[in-house]
Amino acid sequence: MKRTKQGREAAHPILPVGIYSHSQIAALAKRKAELRAQKVQRIKKQIEEGTYDVSAADVVRGLARSESSWLLNLADVCLPGVR
């Protein structure tokens, strides 16, 4: 059985070096930015129309993710190199 990394790194797959060219990475980053902008515009429109609805579970999940990220970043600042 293959061991996996613990902590933050476990959520991000490790890709072999050189699997993507710089132009492919740039294209992926641009596409991600475009999709995010579309999502923001869609949500803004829904809010303006009064049709935006989000579940309480999604709100809690987002808050937990945000707080976890903040705490991990704080640990990096206060305890660099400790894992």
C-alpha positions as CSV (number, residue, x, y, z in Angstrom):
1,M,0.0,0.0,0.0
2,K,1.3,3.4,-1.0
3,R,1.7,6.0,1.8
4,T,0.2,9.4,1.2
5,K,1.2,12.7,2.5
6,Q,-0.6,14.1,5.5
7,G,-1.9,17.6,6.0
8,R,-2.3,20.3,3.3
9,E,-0.3,18.6,0.7
10,A,-2.7,15.6,0.6
11,A,-5.4,17.6,-1.1
12,H,-3.2,18.5,-4.1
13,P,-2.0,15.7,-6.5
14,I,1.7,15.7,-7.2
15,L,2.2,15.9,-11.0
16,P,5.4,14.7,-12.6
17,V,7.8,17.5,-13.5
18,G,7.6,18.5,-17.1
19,I,4.2,17.0,-17.7
20,Y,2.8,20.4,-18.9
21,S,4.6,23.0,-20.9
22,H,4.6,26.6,-19.8
23,S,2.1,27.5,-22.5
24,Q,-0.2,24.7,-21.3
25,I,0.0,25.9,-17.7
26,A,-0.7,29.5,-18.8
27,A,-3.7,28.3,-20.8
28,L,-5.1,26.4,-17.8
29,A,-4.6,29.4,-15.5
30,K,-6.4,31.6,-18.0
31,R,-9.3,29.2,-18.3
32,K,-9.6,28.9,-14.5
33,A,-9.7,32.7,-14.3
34,E,-12.4,32.9,-17.0
35,L,-14.5,30.3,-15.3
36,R,-14.2,32.1,-12.0
37,A,-15.3,35.4,-13.6
38,Q,-18.3,33.7,-15.2
39,K,-19.3,32.2,-11.8
40,V,-19.0,35.6,-10.1
41,Q,-21.1,37.3,-12.8
42,R,-23.7,34.5,-12.6
43,I,-23.9,34.9,-8.8
44,K,-24.1,38.7,-9.0
45,K,-27.0,38.4,-11.4
46,Q,-28.8,36.0,-9.2
47,I,-28.3,38.3,-6.2
48,E,-29.7,41.3,-8.2
49,E,-32.7,39.2,-9.2
50,G,-33.3,37.9,-5.7
51,T,-32.9,34.4,-6.8
52,Y,-29.6,33.5,-5.3
53,D,-29.9,30.7,-2.8
54,V,-27.2,29.0,-0.8
55,S,-27.5,26.2,1.7
56,A,-26.5,26.6,5.3
57,A,-24.2,23.6,4.8
58,D,-22.4,25.3,2.0
59,V,-21.9,28.4,4.1
60,V,-20.5,26.4,7.0
61,R,-18.2,24.4,4.6
62,G,-16.8,27.7,3.2
63,L,-16.2,29.2,6.6
64,A,-14.5,26.0,7.8
65,R,-12.3,25.9,4.7
66,S,-11.4,29.6,5.1
67,E,-10.6,29.3,8.8
68,S,-8.6,26.1,8.3
69,S,-6.6,27.8,5.6
70,W,-6.0,30.9,7.8
71,L,-4.8,28.7,10.7
72,L,-2.4,26.7,8.5
73,N,-1.0,30.0,7.1
74,L,-0.6,31.3,10.7
75,A,1.2,28.1,11.6
76,D,3.6,28.7,8.7
77,V,4.4,32.2,9.9
78,C,4.7,31.3,13.6
79,L,6.3,27.9,13.3
80,P,8.2,27.8,9.9
81,G,9.4,24.4,9.0
82,V,7.4,22.6,11.6
83,R,5.0,19.9,10.3
